[in-house]
């Protein structure tokens, strides 16, 4: 840290089946250079975390909500963190888990969600029709709280919000982000990235310089 000043902090959350690898590394460099603390973490069973047996047909595990809350609990105790100014950033699975975590925590002031679904009910038929998923028994855990689906959270979501979605996102199409934007009572910005797909090299991060510029501008305005 540069000094003993408490600073706003950004928590970066992975999508499905990822770890805190190159993308987070470059995001962290950019945000710290702009005066923010940055936290990245690995879900249980991934990266530097302990092994934890998973069924890859599960779209999510409810336990990941516990993990996210634990991360926030530890972050706000750090002496360099201004606990009143947290932002969470997530993409795909990490986007809806970030929104769910933010909805339960007053410390979180900003939410940035990339490739955000509306609900399992609306996204499952789309995901099941992706060629690689045909014939798979994709599962939503019975104990996952459906009130934490983004479209159910949105009407009471009082956080500054930026939604990012690829123009050609085939999994969480643009209309999902637009639907959530309309439901959120606070100011909710949306950036539809021209020509981008759901994720990967052709996703919203394909122009990484622009991607980080948009996020830093949002953070500077709201955090």
C-alpha positions, -999 to +999 in steps of 0.1 A: +000+000+000+011+036-007+002+049+027-021+042+057-051+058+041-082+035+039-093+031+003-123+018-016-120-019-025-130-039-055-137-077-051-134-096-084-153-128-088-148-156-113-173-171-136-179-209-138-150-233-135-123-205-134-096-194-110-079-161-103-057-162-133-045-138-160-077-117-165-080-108-128-042-101-127-045-074-154-077-060-139-061-058-105-031-039-120-054-014-136-076-008-106-048-005-080-031+020-103-062+041-100-062+041-062-084+010-054-076-020-032-083-052-052-092-086-039-094-118-060-103-152-047-107-188-058-139-207-052-137-239-031-124-267-053-105-244-077-071-228-080-054-223-046-084-235-026-088-269-011-102-297-032-140-300-030-158-326-050-182-312-076-207-326-101-200-306-133-237-309-143-245-285-114-249-249-127-239-236-093-235-248-057-253-230-029-222-232-008-206-206-031-228-180-015-212-189+018-178-185+003-186-151-011-199-138+022-168-151+039-146-131+015-165-099+023-163-106+061-125-109+058-121-079+034-139-054+057-115-063+086-084-052+067-068-020+080-064-006+044-100-011+035-127+016+038-155-008+048-182+017+036-170+016+000-169-019-016-176-029-051-181-064-065-174-074-101-184-108-115-191-124-149-215-152-159-220-174-128-199-149-109-222-121-119-253-135-104-234-147-073-220-111-070-254-096-072-268-120-046-239-113-022-243-075-028-280-076-020-273-089+015-244-065+024-248-028+031-210-024+027-213-031-010-221+002-028-214-008-064-221-039-085-207-046-120-223-077-137-211-090-170-232-116-189-258-116-162-288-140-163-323-130-153-332-163-137-325-200-139-360-205-153-352-183-183-315-192-188-318-230-185-336-236-219-310-215-236-280-233-220-295-267-226-297-259-264-260-252-267-246-280-288-221-292-262-248-294-235-274-314-255-280-346-235-266-333-203-286-333-171-280-297-160-290-292-124-300-262-103-295-272-066-328-277-048-316-255-019-305-225-040-326-196-029-346-186-059-354-152-044-317-145-052-322-148-089-312-114-103-347-105-117-361-112-082-334-091-065-336-062-089-367-043-076-351-039-042-315-036-054-303-002-042-267-003-054-250+017-082-250-009-111-232-014-144-243-042-166-219-054-194-231-078-221-219-088-255-241-079-284-239-115-296-241-132-262-257-166-269-261-177-233-272-146-214-286-125-243-288-087-243-325-088-234-317-103-200-295-074-190-321-049-204-348-066-184-328-063-152-319-027-159-355-018-162-363-035-129-336-019-108-348+013-090-314+029-087-294+043-116-284+013-137-260+017-166-256-008-194-228-013-219-237-035-248-203-045-263-205-045-301-197-079-317-189-095-284-201-130-273-207-144-238-170-147-228-136-159-237-114-142-264-145-129-282-163-118-251-167-082-236-130-082-226-118-085-262-108-048-261-093-050-226-082-014-226-117-002-232-132-027-208-110-015-179-116+022-189-153+017-187-151+000-153-127+026-138-149+054-149-179+038-133-160+032-101-148+068-100-183+081-103-199+058-078-174+045-053 
